[in-house]
Amino acid sequence: MEHTVKIEPEGIVVSLSGDVDLQSSPEVRKILLETVEHKRPVIIDLSGVGYIDSSGIASLVEALQRSRKNGIDLVLASISDAALRVLQLARLDKVFRVYPTLGDALAGFR
């Protein structure tokens, strides 16, 4: 799993790529929770995620819970087909605000 964190005027974009699984989810959790503490909107770009398991989903949910506690927005963007299927199975596509592209997500905060 690889990641980038980019600060945009609209918020912080965290782009994940590779597999988000039991091995990498602790790192993903740490990155997301640290990012949420900046008290700025967070956009998680999942376009490069080829596989996500329940531990990866748990990291996303924990970040969402923390963002809500901190009163900031956290959204998902450009979800790969594989990650979207897992989110849909868990019905989390209804819990997270989801944008089809990163551009749409950024525009949603303008």
C-alpha positions in Angstrom: 0.0 0.0 0.0 1.2 3.5 -0.9 -0.3 6.8 0.0 0.0 10.5 -0.7 -1.3 13.4 1.4 -1.9 16.7 -0.5 -3.2 19.9 1.0 -5.7 21.6 -1.3 -7.6 24.9 -0.7 -10.8 22.8 -0.2 -9.3 20.3 2.2 -6.8 17.5 2.6 -6.6 14.8 -0.1 -5.4 11.4 1.0 -4.8 9.1 -2.0 -4.4 5.4 -1.3 -3.2 2.8 -3.7 -2.5 -0.9 -3.6 -4.1 -3.3 -1.1 -5.6 -2.1 2.1 -5.6 -5.2 4.1 -4.7 -6.6 7.5 -1.0 -5.9 6.9 -1.4 -2.3 5.7 -4.6 -1.2 7.6 -2.7 -0.1 10.8 -0.7 2.4 8.6 -3.9 3.5 6.9 -5.6 4.0 10.2 -2.7 6.1 11.5 -2.6 8.3 8.4 -6.3 8.9 8.4 -6.6 9.7 12.1 -3.6 12.1 11.9 -5.2 13.8 8.9 -8.6 14.2 10.6 -6.9 16.0 13.5 -6.0 18.9 11.2 -9.6 20.0 11.5 -10.0 20.4 7.7 -12.2 18.5 5.3 -10.7 15.2 4.3 -11.2 13.5 0.9 -10.0 10.0 0.6 -9.2 9.0 -3.0 -9.6 5.3 -3.4 -9.1 5.1 -7.2 -5.8 3.1 -6.8 -7.1 0.6 -4.2 -7.2 -2.8 -5.8 -8.3 -4.7 -2.7 -9.8 -3.7 0.7 -10.7 -6.1 3.4 -12.7 -5.6 6.7 -9.7 -4.2 8.5 -9.3 -1.5 5.9 -13.0 -0.8 6.1 -12.7 -0.5 9.8 -10.0 2.1 9.4 -12.2 4.2 7.1 -15.1 3.9 9.6 -13.0 4.9 12.5 -11.7 7.9 10.6 -15.3 8.9 9.7 -16.3 8.6 13.4 -13.4 10.8 14.5 -14.1 13.3 11.8 -17.7 13.6 13.0 -16.6 14.0 16.6 -14.3 16.8 15.4 -17.0 18.4 13.4 -15.3 18.1 10.0 -16.3 16.4 6.7 -14.7 13.2 5.5 -15.7 11.9 2.1 -14.7 9.2 -0.3 -13.9 9.8 -4.0 -13.1 7.8 -7.1 -13.7 4.5 -5.5 -12.3 1.6 -7.5 -14.8 -1.1 -8.5 -13.2 -3.6 -6.0 -13.4 -1.2 -3.1 -16.9 -0.1 -4.0 -18.2 -3.7 -4.0 -16.9 -4.2 -0.4 -18.4 -0.9 0.7 -21.8 -1.8 -0.9 -21.8 -5.3 0.7 -21.3 -3.6 4.1 -23.9 -0.9 3.1 -21.3 1.7 3.9 -21.8 3.4 0.5 -24.9 4.8 2.3 -23.0 5.9 5.4 -20.1 7.7 3.6 -20.6 10.7 1.3 -19.2 9.3 -2.0 -18.2 11.3 -5.1 -17.5 9.7 -8.5 -14.3 11.6 -9.0 -11.7 13.5 -7.0 -12.7 16.7 -9.0 -16.3 16.3 -8.0 -15.3 15.9 -4.3 -13.1 19.0 -4.4 -15.9 20.9 -6.1 -18.3 19.8 -3.3 -16.2 21.8 -0.8 -15.9 25.0 -2.9 
